[in-house]
Amino acid sequence: MSSTVAISDEIFSKQASPGFSFVVGFFFSFRVVIGLLSARVLGADPQTGTELNLGLNFLLLFVVAFNCLGDVRYSIGSMFRLWSIRWVFFFLVFSCWSLAWSGTASLSTSIAYWGAMAADVAIVILLLRAEPAERVAYPFMRGFIWSACMIAVVAWLMPVQRDLRLGDEELLNSNQIGNLCAFAFFFCQYLMRSRKEKWGLAAAFLGVTLLRSLSKTTIIAFLVSQCFLLLRDKSISRRTKIRLAMGAGVLVMVFWGLIEAYYVVYTNAGNQAETLTGRVGIWSYVLSAALEQPWIGHGFNSIWKVVPPFGDFEARHAENELLQQFYAYGVVGIGLLIGLYGSLYRQVRKLPRGSARIFFVSMLLFFVVRGFAEAEPFDLLLPLWAIVLITLLTDQIIRSAVDNELEVPARAIIPAKVLWPSPAR
């Protein structure tokens, strides 16, 4: 009887974490639309949607922590050997410390937002602490893709905005839709390339929705990253590359009339903050304000409802990731941004030469290019939780490659230091 219980407990322990990884990935994507659904479907005010979103975030942290309690396969100490994880920790600590001098409109609200950002990182770390990175990453990506496709369907069914773009100006704008579709598209690519899973239809739907969103910066960054991937990845056949290029060209032709109509609306929008002229005005104001406190910045969440409106537009962030970090955390923020992206790039460069390394470099390139004209009010464009996930996933790939290189006939005599190499840094 006791042996049966032990076996059932072992099976449950092995199956629970991947299931929770799917739920976490689904929620991390779906929460973008929670505010919209609560306001438009349930008739609640936007504040209620925000509270619901934060409440579910903290509830998920509690559930995951309870589920992963006692399961340790990858200790926190071993995670901290990787510099990307250290930089995530530095960013969380300094951003929390900055609440002491932050010029935020509401300190309690800012604490809640910081807690949600930290909860995301904690959730991913707890999952990766309990299971190997691949067992966490694959179901996580599947859940994220399913949720993103559902949100894309909702976006298509919604009335278009005044400027012909998808989404809701207040609760789910076109940039959020475009970024979500691009993020999920990368996950589709990874699963198709590494697991040979069939996500082609989902990737096509997400790509079409990205173009239909007319999110300019996201589309440009996506095209740059995909061109880099197609040009550098020799594992993709020439025929496949030609087909993909032709498909992209046909897609642009199909939407050309809409693109022209949007261009007319965009160029006639004057100096509104949504246009390039407006963005230059925001950049100029944020830069001059940042120079007033250049060393440690204005603190966490110090733009939203603090910086004066630009006409009818109220900025949530600096519309540029480097400026956003400089305004919020000063020179320290610039150092944190460089440290986070730089350490992740170095981690990816450790991968064996091949498609996996090129894929992750192209993904990182997408967020760097997008950062020239976009930002996030709290997190980075490449979220901290994603940096943790990618870091530990690539670390596992590196370790597996090292183990495969060390495989030799059983009778060979190998020094102990070679059999048990030190963990990859």
C-alpha beads as a LAMMPS data file, in Angstrom:
LAMMPS data file: protein, C-alpha beads

425 atoms
424 bonds

1 atom types
1 bond types

-500.0 500.0 xlo xhi
-500.0 500.0 ylo yhi
-500.0 500.0 zlo zhi

Masses

1 110.0

Atoms # bond

1 1 1 0.000 0.000 0.000
2 1 1 2.758 2.424 0.931
3 1 1 4.630 1.640 -2.276
4 1 1 1.481 2.352 -4.307
5 1 1 1.069 5.705 -2.585
6 1 1 4.710 6.555 -3.195
7 1 1 4.391 5.691 -6.898
8 1 1 1.209 7.768 -7.258
9 1 1 2.856 10.702 -5.472
10 1 1 5.828 10.461 -7.824
11 1 1 3.556 10.454 -10.890
12 1 1 1.595 13.441 -9.556
13 1 1 4.808 15.328 -8.829
14 1 1 6.074 14.728 -12.362
15 1 1 2.814 15.742 -14.032
16 1 1 1.725 18.685 -11.904
17 1 1 4.490 21.114 -12.766
18 1 1 4.152 20.859 -16.591
19 1 1 0.402 21.361 -16.173
20 1 1 0.986 24.427 -14.074
21 1 1 3.519 25.672 -16.630
22 1 1 0.773 25.605 -19.268
23 1 1 -1.568 27.537 -16.958
24 1 1 1.134 30.095 -16.156
25 1 1 1.952 30.631 -19.823
26 1 1 -1.746 30.977 -20.638
27 1 1 -2.262 33.534 -17.874
28 1 1 0.843 35.575 -18.712
29 1 1 -0.649 36.149 -22.154
30 1 1 -4.360 36.286 -21.297
31 1 1 -4.040 38.922 -18.572
32 1 1 -3.562 41.552 -21.290
33 1 1 -7.269 41.284 -22.079
34 1 1 -8.673 40.924 -18.543
35 1 1 -9.238 44.666 -18.130
36 1 1 -11.039 44.843 -21.477
37 1 1 -13.318 41.911 -20.703
38 1 1 -14.178 43.168 -17.224
39 1 1 -15.066 46.618 -18.574
40 1 1 -16.780 45.749 -21.854
41 1 1 -18.429 42.448 -20.895
42 1 1 -19.036 42.743 -17.161
43 1 1 -19.541 46.512 -17.177
44 1 1 -16.978 47.124 -14.429
45 1 1 -14.746 50.172 -14.307
46 1 1 -11.104 49.888 -15.491
47 1 1 -9.832 50.051 -11.918
48 1 1 -11.728 46.848 -11.111
49 1 1 -10.062 45.115 -14.050
50 1 1 -6.645 46.176 -12.810
51 1 1 -7.392 44.916 -9.299
52 1 1 -8.665 41.611 -10.707
53 1 1 -5.516 41.240 -12.785
54 1 1 -3.229 41.882 -9.819
55 1 1 -5.273 39.601 -7.569
56 1 1 -5.053 36.705 -10.022
57 1 1 -1.322 37.327 -10.375
58 1 1 -0.693 36.979 -6.646
59 1 1 -3.100 34.030 -6.393
60 1 1 -1.182 32.216 -9.118
61 1 1 2.064 32.809 -7.227
62 1 1 0.550 31.232 -4.112
63 1 1 -0.762 28.204 -6.045
64 1 1 2.526 27.611 -7.846
65 1 1 4.526 28.013 -4.633
66 1 1 2.269 25.498 -2.880
67 1 1 2.463 23.055 -5.785
68 1 1 6.264 23.248 -6.081
69 1 1 6.882 23.117 -2.328
70 1 1 9.656 20.654 -1.555
71 1 1 10.623 19.935 -5.177
72 1 1 14.200 21.101 -5.759
73 1 1 15.957 20.015 -8.932
74 1 1 17.773 23.277 -9.696
75 1 1 18.703 25.254 -6.607
76 1 1 18.465 29.023 -6.354
77 1 1 22.207 29.113 -5.703
78 1 1 22.960 27.346 -8.978
79 1 1 20.654 29.761 -10.817
80 1 1 22.591 32.718 -9.434
81 1 1 25.770 31.418 -11.051
82 1 1 24.300 32.756 -14.286
83 1 1 24.844 36.483 -14.735
84 1 1 21.487 37.101 -16.386
85 1 1 19.723 35.873 -13.247
86 1 1 21.910 38.136 -11.115
87 1 1 21.027 41.147 -13.250
88 1 1 17.307 40.336 -12.909
89 1 1 17.789 40.308 -9.139
90 1 1 19.694 43.624 -9.238
91 1 1 16.909 45.223 -11.283
92 1 1 14.214 44.035 -8.885
93 1 1 16.134 45.216 -5.831
94 1 1 16.963 48.660 -7.193
95 1 1 13.476 49.257 -8.615
96 1 1 12.010 48.342 -5.224
97 1 1 14.479 50.621 -3.447
98 1 1 13.564 53.463 -5.816
99 1 1 10.046 53.494 -4.347
100 1 1 11.603 55.379 -1.449
101 1 1 12.145 58.477 -3.635
102 1 1 9.720 57.774 -6.478
103 1 1 7.553 60.652 -7.677
104 1 1 4.703 58.239 -8.339
105 1 1 1.100 59.425 -8.205
106 1 1 0.164 56.614 -5.771
107 1 1 2.757 54.800 -3.680
108 1 1 0.401 51.939 -2.727
109 1 1 -0.493 51.318 -6.369
110 1 1 3.166 51.375 -7.375
111 1 1 4.006 48.848 -4.662
112 1 1 1.286 46.567 -6.021
113 1 1 2.651 46.880 -9.571
114 1 1 6.190 46.178 -8.405
115 1 1 4.925 43.184 -6.451
116 1 1 3.231 41.818 -9.581
117 1 1 6.463 42.198 -11.570
118 1 1 8.416 40.406 -8.851
119 1 1 5.684 37.737 -8.608
120 1 1 6.115 36.935 -12.310
121 1 1 9.814 36.302 -11.778
122 1 1 9.150 34.257 -8.637
123 1 1 6.573 32.080 -10.435
124 1 1 8.978 31.211 -13.242
125 1 1 11.843 30.566 -10.812
126 1 1 9.680 28.257 -8.701
127 1 1 8.663 26.259 -11.763
128 1 1 12.245 26.001 -13.012
129 1 1 13.424 25.109 -9.515
130 1 1 11.110 22.095 -9.448
131 1 1 11.513 20.780 -13.007
132 1 1 14.090 20.771 -15.823
133 1 1 13.908 23.873 -17.992
134 1 1 12.564 22.073 -21.067
135 1 1 9.706 20.476 -19.087
136 1 1 8.714 23.965 -17.958
137 1 1 9.388 25.943 -21.142
138 1 1 7.518 23.769 -23.645
139 1 1 4.103 23.671 -21.915
140 1 1 4.567 27.321 -20.919
141 1 1 5.000 28.282 -24.561
142 1 1 2.004 26.189 -25.619
143 1 1 -0.204 27.909 -23.066
144 1 1 1.064 31.326 -24.128
145 1 1 0.353 30.569 -27.808
146 1 1 -3.185 29.291 -27.171
147 1 1 -4.012 32.377 -25.139
148 1 1 -2.468 34.737 -27.709
149 1 1 -4.542 33.144 -30.477
150 1 1 -7.707 33.621 -28.412
151 1 1 -6.854 37.279 -27.843
152 1 1 -6.140 37.679 -31.567
153 1 1 -9.650 36.366 -32.301
154 1 1 -11.098 38.880 -29.822
155 1 1 -9.102 41.664 -31.504
156 1 1 -10.515 40.760 -34.922
157 1 1 -14.072 40.771 -33.559
158 1 1 -13.741 44.173 -31.871
159 1 1 -14.670 47.421 -33.640
160 1 1 -11.589 49.064 -35.149
161 1 1 -10.143 52.227 -33.661
162 1 1 -10.509 55.664 -35.202
163 1 1 -7.171 55.279 -36.982
164 1 1 -8.232 51.886 -38.471
165 1 1 -6.009 49.830 -36.168
166 1 1 -7.127 46.840 -34.115
167 1 1 -7.861 47.113 -30.416
168 1 1 -9.279 49.506 -27.873
169 1 1 -7.519 52.851 -27.348
170 1 1 -7.906 52.684 -23.564
171 1 1 -7.845 49.020 -22.552
172 1 1 -6.141 47.004 -25.319
173 1 1 -4.219 49.106 -27.820
174 1 1 -2.717 47.950 -31.101
175 1 1 0.842 47.929 -29.728
176 1 1 -0.144 45.435 -27.030
177 1 1 -1.836 43.220 -29.597
178 1 1 1.123 43.389 -31.970
179 1 1 3.681 42.665 -29.263
180 1 1 1.671 39.722 -27.937
181 1 1 1.308 38.213 -31.424
182 1 1 5.024 38.641 -32.143
183 1 1 6.004 37.097 -28.799
184 1 1 3.731 34.101 -29.383
185 1 1 5.027 33.803 -32.960
186 1 1 8.564 33.371 -31.618
187 1 1 7.329 30.647 -29.281
188 1 1 5.653 28.894 -32.248
189 1 1 8.939 29.041 -34.136
190 1 1 10.874 27.593 -31.232
191 1 1 8.472 24.682 -30.730
192 1 1 8.434 23.916 -34.464
193 1 1 12.230 24.007 -34.675
194 1 1 13.189 22.218 -31.462
195 1 1 10.237 19.866 -30.923
196 1 1 9.024 19.456 -34.508
197 1 1 5.546 20.422 -33.368
198 1 1 2.954 21.653 -35.861
199 1 1 2.268 25.296 -35.040
200 1 1 2.391 26.629 -38.591
201 1 1 -1.300 27.554 -38.726
202 1 1 -1.114 29.370 -35.379
203 1 1 2.060 31.192 -36.446
204 1 1 0.412 32.297 -39.705
205 1 1 -2.660 33.562 -37.855
206 1 1 -0.520 35.462 -35.367
207 1 1 1.584 36.950 -38.176
208 1 1 -1.501 38.142 -40.052
209 1 1 -2.918 39.644 -36.846
210 1 1 0.383 41.403 -36.200
211 1 1 0.252 43.032 -39.637
212 1 1 -3.438 43.897 -39.226
213 1 1 -2.714 45.564 -35.884
214 1 1 -0.719 48.186 -37.827
215 1 1 1.632 48.537 -34.866
216 1 1 4.429 50.208 -36.796
217 1 1 7.381 49.746 -34.453
218 1 1 6.457 46.146 -33.687
219 1 1 6.098 45.256 -37.367
220 1 1 9.436 46.865 -38.262
221 1 1 11.235 45.112 -35.387
222 1 1 9.587 41.829 -36.347
223 1 1 10.663 42.140 -39.991
224 1 1 14.239 42.980 -38.979
225 1 1 14.459 39.972 -36.652
226 1 1 12.907 37.573 -39.177
227 1 1 15.153 38.776 -42.000
228 1 1 18.164 38.207 -39.762
229 1 1 16.878 34.709 -38.961
230 1 1 16.257 33.753 -42.593
231 1 1 19.575 35.117 -43.803
232 1 1 21.699 33.528 -41.069
233 1 1 19.985 30.193 -40.434
234 1 1 21.393 27.652 -42.873
235 1 1 19.129 24.893 -41.546
236 1 1 16.192 26.477 -43.402
237 1 1 16.151 25.380 -47.042
238 1 1 16.348 27.915 -49.841
239 1 1 12.944 26.801 -51.116
240 1 1 11.369 27.429 -47.720
241 1 1 12.937 30.884 -47.524
242 1 1 11.569 31.780 -50.970
243 1 1 8.106 30.558 -50.009
244 1 1 8.123 32.575 -46.805
245 1 1 9.257 35.723 -48.624
246 1 1 6.575 35.259 -51.288
247 1 1 3.935 34.657 -48.626
248 1 1 4.931 37.849 -46.829
249 1 1 4.749 39.776 -50.088
250 1 1 1.270 38.433 -50.881
251 1 1 0.117 39.321 -47.380
252 1 1 1.306 42.911 -47.772
253 1 1 -0.480 43.154 -51.128
254 1 1 -3.722 41.921 -49.587
255 1 1 -3.561 44.590 -46.871
256 1 1 -2.112 47.322 -49.105
257 1 1 -5.378 49.250 -49.352
258 1 1 -5.712 49.279 -45.562
259 1 1 -2.079 50.341 -45.160
260 1 1 -2.593 53.250 -47.566
261 1 1 -5.758 54.351 -45.742
262 1 1 -3.935 54.203 -42.411
263 1 1 -1.028 56.204 -43.840
264 1 1 -3.446 58.975 -44.819
265 1 1 -4.913 59.042 -41.309
266 1 1 -1.456 58.903 -39.735
267 1 1 0.033 61.739 -41.790
268 1 1 -3.002 63.955 -41.188
269 1 1 -2.900 63.460 -37.416
270 1 1 -0.825 66.602 -36.941
271 1 1 1.526 66.571 -33.968
272 1 1 -0.457 64.143 -31.819
273 1 1 1.636 62.099 -29.427
274 1 1 0.880 58.901 -31.328
275 1 1 2.817 60.149 -34.374
276 1 1 6.575 60.377 -34.809
277 1 1 6.395 64.141 -34.228
278 1 1 4.601 63.532 -30.962
279 1 1 7.101 60.886 -29.928
280 1 1 9.962 63.319 -30.479
281 1 1 8.168 65.735 -28.155
282 1 1 7.839 63.037 -25.482
283 1 1 11.505 62.056 -25.868
284 1 1 12.590 65.678 -25.532
285 1 1 10.544 66.253 -22.400
286 1 1 11.577 62.977 -20.740
287 1 1 15.259 63.558 -21.500
288 1 1 15.246 67.064 -20.043
289 1 1 13.391 65.837 -16.952
290 1 1 15.747 62.877 -16.564
291 1 1 18.773 65.169 -16.592
292 1 1 17.395 66.859 -13.473
293 1 1 18.041 63.624 -11.500
294 1 1 20.636 61.848 -13.656
295 1 1 22.127 59.394 -11.148
296 1 1 19.232 57.481 -9.577
297 1 1 16.287 58.843 -11.569
298 1 1 12.744 59.629 -10.543
299 1 1 11.905 56.152 -9.308
300 1 1 9.539 53.327 -10.152
301 1 1 6.289 54.255 -11.978
302 1 1 7.098 57.963 -12.020
303 1 1 5.628 58.888 -15.426
304 1 1 2.014 57.696 -15.443
305 1 1 -0.280 60.462 -14.132
306 1 1 2.815 62.470 -13.110
307 1 1 4.166 63.815 -16.407
308 1 1 1.795 66.439 -17.871
309 1 1 -0.414 65.227 -20.770
310 1 1 0.762 65.863 -24.332
311 1 1 -2.431 67.311 -25.720
312 1 1 -5.093 64.630 -25.396
313 1 1 -2.476 61.933 -24.895
314 1 1 -1.254 60.884 -21.447
315 1 1 2.023 58.986 -21.627
316 1 1 2.477 55.829 -19.572
317 1 1 6.178 55.565 -20.443
318 1 1 8.924 57.351 -22.340
319 1 1 8.246 55.682 -25.735
320 1 1 11.902 54.589 -25.739
321 1 1 13.338 51.871 -23.532
322 1 1 16.700 53.514 -22.904
323 1 1 15.052 56.833 -22.017
324 1 1 12.530 55.022 -19.838
325 1 1 15.242 53.418 -17.724
326 1 1 17.263 56.650 -17.613
327 1 1 14.229 58.622 -16.427
328 1 1 13.189 56.015 -13.853
329 1 1 16.606 54.974 -12.492
330 1 1 19.147 57.398 -13.953
331 1 1 22.602 56.215 -14.922
332 1 1 21.997 53.132 -12.787
333 1 1 19.014 52.291 -14.992
334 1 1 21.131 52.486 -18.145
335 1 1 23.655 50.164 -16.514
336 1 1 20.897 47.735 -15.531
337 1 1 19.477 47.696 -19.046
338 1 1 22.871 47.062 -20.629
339 1 1 23.651 44.425 -18.006
340 1 1 20.377 42.574 -18.555
341 1 1 20.444 42.473 -22.345
342 1 1 24.223 42.140 -22.534
343 1 1 24.392 39.194 -20.129
344 1 1 21.535 37.459 -21.945
345 1 1 23.313 37.947 -25.272
346 1 1 26.517 36.477 -23.828
347 1 1 24.522 33.540 -22.489
348 1 1 22.987 32.922 -25.921
349 1 1 26.414 33.181 -27.572
350 1 1 27.533 30.207 -25.480
351 1 1 25.110 27.969 -27.358
352 1 1 26.629 25.646 -29.958
353 1 1 26.730 27.133 -33.429
354 1 1 23.449 26.433 -35.165
355 1 1 19.810 27.342 -35.472
356 1 1 19.140 27.608 -31.720
357 1 1 21.723 30.362 -31.250
358 1 1 20.505 32.263 -34.317
359 1 1 16.901 31.981 -33.156
360 1 1 17.546 33.465 -29.716
361 1 1 19.728 36.236 -31.166
362 1 1 16.929 37.152 -33.589
363 1 1 14.430 37.173 -30.726
364 1 1 16.650 39.473 -28.689
365 1 1 17.127 41.664 -31.764
366 1 1 13.356 42.099 -32.002
367 1 1 13.122 43.616 -28.533
368 1 1 16.196 45.812 -29.000
369 1 1 14.847 47.300 -32.243
370 1 1 11.373 47.715 -30.773
371 1 1 12.920 49.576 -27.854
372 1 1 13.833 52.518 -30.094
373 1 1 10.186 53.672 -30.119
374 1 1 8.461 51.637 -27.387
375 1 1 8.853 50.916 -23.684
376 1 1 7.030 49.399 -20.720
377 1 1 6.007 51.456 -17.686
378 1 1 7.317 48.910 -15.145
379 1 1 9.117 45.975 -16.763
380 1 1 11.403 45.718 -19.775
381 1 1 10.089 45.045 -23.276
382 1 1 11.644 41.616 -22.876
383 1 1 10.095 40.882 -19.468
384 1 1 12.247 39.821 -16.546
385 1 1 10.402 36.498 -16.312
386 1 1 11.250 35.811 -19.964
387 1 1 14.926 36.575 -19.331
388 1 1 14.920 34.005 -16.523
389 1 1 13.162 31.417 -18.689
390 1 1 15.462 31.912 -21.704
391 1 1 18.588 31.951 -19.532
392 1 1 17.860 28.640 -17.825
393 1 1 16.579 27.040 -21.031
394 1 1 19.762 27.949 -22.914
395 1 1 21.835 26.835 -19.935
396 1 1 20.224 23.402 -20.126
397 1 1 20.925 23.234 -23.873
398 1 1 24.570 24.154 -23.227
399 1 1 24.890 21.495 -20.525
400 1 1 23.333 18.857 -22.780
401 1 1 25.767 19.740 -25.568
402 1 1 28.700 19.409 -23.153
403 1 1 27.424 16.041 -21.922
404 1 1 27.058 14.763 -25.491
405 1 1 30.631 15.788 -26.306
406 1 1 31.880 13.837 -23.274
407 1 1 30.231 10.567 -24.306
408 1 1 32.972 7.930 -24.840
409 1 1 33.249 4.129 -24.836
410 1 1 32.742 2.580 -21.430
411 1 1 36.301 1.281 -21.193
412 1 1 37.957 4.628 -21.839
413 1 1 39.816 6.133 -18.930
414 1 1 38.804 9.733 -18.320
415 1 1 39.984 12.031 -15.522
416 1 1 37.346 12.822 -12.915
417 1 1 37.507 16.557 -13.668
418 1 1 36.364 15.825 -17.224
419 1 1 33.528 13.530 -16.169
420 1 1 32.087 16.120 -13.793
421 1 1 32.761 19.556 -15.251
422 1 1 31.940 22.654 -13.315
423 1 1 28.518 24.223 -14.060
424 1 1 28.376 26.441 -17.151
425 1 1 28.549 30.122 -16.310

Bonds

1 1 1 2
2 1 2 3
3 1 3 4
4 1 4 5
5 1 5 6
6 1 6 7
7 1 7 8
8 1 8 9
9 1 9 10
10 1 10 11
11 1 11 12
12 1 12 13
13 1 13 14
14 1 14 15
15 1 15 16
16 1 16 17
17 1 17 18
18 1 18 19
19 1 19 20
20 1 20 21
21 1 21 22
22 1 22 23
23 1 23 24
24 1 24 25
25 1 25 26
26 1 26 27
27 1 27 28
28 1 28 29
29 1 29 30
30 1 30 31
31 1 31 32
32 1 32 33
33 1 33 34
34 1 34 35
35 1 35 36
36 1 36 37
37 1 37 38
38 1 38 39
39 1 39 40
40 1 40 41
41 1 41 42
42 1 42 43
43 1 43 44
44 1 44 45
45 1 45 46
46 1 46 47
47 1 47 48
48 1 48 49
49 1 49 50
50 1 50 51
51 1 51 52
52 1 52 53
53 1 53 54
54 1 54 55
55 1 55 56
56 1 56 57
57 1 57 58
58 1 58 59
59 1 59 60
60 1 60 61
61 1 61 62
62 1 62 63
63 1 63 64
64 1 64 65
65 1 65 66
66 1 66 67
67 1 67 68
68 1 68 69
69 1 69 70
70 1 70 71
71 1 71 72
72 1 72 73
73 1 73 74
74 1 74 75
75 1 75 76
76 1 76 77
77 1 77 78
78 1 78 79
79 1 79 80
80 1 80 81
81 1 81 82
82 1 82 83
83 1 83 84
84 1 84 85
85 1 85 86
86 1 86 87
87 1 87 88
88 1 88 89
89 1 89 90
90 1 90 91
91 1 91 92
92 1 92 93
93 1 93 94
94 1 94 95
95 1 95 96
96 1 96 97
97 1 97 98
98 1 98 99
99 1 99 100
100 1 100 101
101 1 101 102
102 1 102 103
103 1 103 104
104 1 104 105
105 1 105 106
106 1 106 107
107 1 107 108
108 1 108 109
109 1 109 110
110 1 110 111
111 1 111 112
112 1 112 113
113 1 113 114
114 1 114 115
115 1 115 116
116 1 116 117
117 1 117 118
118 1 118 119
119 1 119 120
120 1 120 121
121 1 121 122
122 1 122 123
123 1 123 124
124 1 124 125
125 1 125 126
126 1 126 127
127 1 127 128
128 1 128 129
129 1 129 130
130 1 130 131
131 1 131 132
132 1 132 133
133 1 133 134
134 1 134 135
135 1 135 136
136 1 136 137
137 1 137 138
138 1 138 139
139 1 139 140
140 1 140 141
141 1 141 142
142 1 142 143
143 1 143 144
144 1 144 145
145 1 145 146
146 1 146 147
147 1 147 148
148 1 148 149
149 1 149 150
150 1 150 151
151 1 151 152
152 1 152 153
153 1 153 154
154 1 154 155
155 1 155 156
156 1 156 157
157 1 157 158
158 1 158 159
159 1 159 160
160 1 160 161
161 1 161 162
162 1 162 163
163 1 163 164
164 1 164 165
165 1 165 166
166 1 166 167
167 1 167 168
168 1 168 169
169 1 169 170
170 1 170 171
171 1 171 172
172 1 172 173
173 1 173 174
174 1 174 175
175 1 175 176
176 1 176 177
177 1 177 178
178 1 178 179
179 1 179 180
180 1 180 181
181 1 181 182
182 1 182 183
183 1 183 184
184 1 184 185
185 1 185 186
186 1 186 187
187 1 187 188
188 1 188 189
189 1 189 190
190 1 190 191
191 1 191 192
192 1 192 193
193 1 193 194
194 1 194 195
195 1 195 196
196 1 196 197
197 1 197 198
198 1 198 199
199 1 199 200
200 1 200 201
201 1 201 202
202 1 202 203
203 1 203 204
204 1 204 205
205 1 205 206
206 1 206 207
207 1 207 208
208 1 208 209
209 1 209 210
210 1 210 211
211 1 211 212
212 1 212 213
213 1 213 214
214 1 214 215
215 1 215 216
216 1 216 217
217 1 217 218
218 1 218 219
219 1 219 220
220 1 220 221
221 1 221 222
222 1 222 223
223 1 223 224
224 1 224 225
225 1 225 226
226 1 226 227
227 1 227 228
228 1 228 229
229 1 229 230
230 1 230 231
231 1 231 232
232 1 232 233
233 1 233 234
234 1 234 235
235 1 235 236
236 1 236 237
237 1 237 238
238 1 238 239
239 1 239 240
240 1 240 241
241 1 241 242
242 1 242 243
243 1 243 244
244 1 244 245
245 1 245 246
246 1 246 247
247 1 247 248
248 1 248 249
249 1 249 250
250 1 250 251
251 1 251 252
252 1 252 253
253 1 253 254
254 1 254 255
255 1 255 256
256 1 256 257
257 1 257 258
258 1 258 259
259 1 259 260
260 1 260 261
261 1 261 262
262 1 262 263
263 1 263 264
264 1 264 265
265 1 265 266
266 1 266 267
267 1 267 268
268 1 268 269
269 1 269 270
270 1 270 271
271 1 271 272
272 1 272 273
273 1 273 274
274 1 274 275
275 1 275 276
276 1 276 277
277 1 277 278
278 1 278 279
279 1 279 280
280 1 280 281
281 1 281 282
282 1 282 283
283 1 283 284
284 1 284 285
285 1 285 286
286 1 286 287
287 1 287 288
288 1 288 289
289 1 289 290
290 1 290 291
291 1 291 292
292 1 292 293
293 1 293 294
294 1 294 295
295 1 295 296
296 1 296 297
297 1 297 298
298 1 298 299
299 1 299 300
300 1 300 301
301 1 301 302
302 1 302 303
303 1 303 304
304 1 304 305
305 1 305 306
306 1 306 307
307 1 307 308
308 1 308 309
309 1 309 310
310 1 310 311
311 1 311 312
312 1 312 313
313 1 313 314
314 1 314 315
315 1 315 316
316 1 316 317
317 1 317 318
318 1 318 319
319 1 319 320
320 1 320 321
321 1 321 322
322 1 322 323
323 1 323 324
324 1 324 325
325 1 325 326
326 1 326 327
327 1 327 328
328 1 328 329
329 1 329 330
330 1 330 331
331 1 331 332
332 1 332 333
333 1 333 334
334 1 334 335
335 1 335 336
336 1 336 337
337 1 337 338
338 1 338 339
339 1 339 340
340 1 340 341
341 1 341 342
342 1 342 343
343 1 343 344
344 1 344 345
345 1 345 346
346 1 346 347
347 1 347 348
348 1 348 349
349 1 349 350
350 1 350 351
351 1 351 352
352 1 352 353
353 1 353 354
354 1 354 355
355 1 355 356
356 1 356 357
357 1 357 358
358 1 358 359
359 1 359 360
360 1 360 361
361 1 361 362
362 1 362 363
363 1 363 364
364 1 364 365
365 1 365 366
366 1 366 367
367 1 367 368
368 1 368 369
369 1 369 370
370 1 370 371
371 1 371 372
372 1 372 373
373 1 373 374
374 1 374 375
375 1 375 376
376 1 376 377
377 1 377 378
378 1 378 379
379 1 379 380
380 1 380 381
381 1 381 382
382 1 382 383
383 1 383 384
384 1 384 385
385 1 385 386
386 1 386 387
387 1 387 388
388 1 388 389
389 1 389 390
390 1 390 391
391 1 391 392
392 1 392 393
393 1 393 394
394 1 394 395
395 1 395 396
396 1 396 397
397 1 397 398
398 1 398 399
399 1 399 400
400 1 400 401
401 1 401 402
402 1 402 403
403 1 403 404
404 1 404 405
405 1 405 406
406 1 406 407
407 1 407 408
408 1 408 409
409 1 409 410
410 1 410 411
411 1 411 412
412 1 412 413
413 1 413 414
414 1 414 415
415 1 415 416
416 1 416 417
417 1 417 418
418 1 418 419
419 1 419 420
420 1 420 421
421 1 421 422
422 1 422 423
423 1 423 424
424 1 424 425
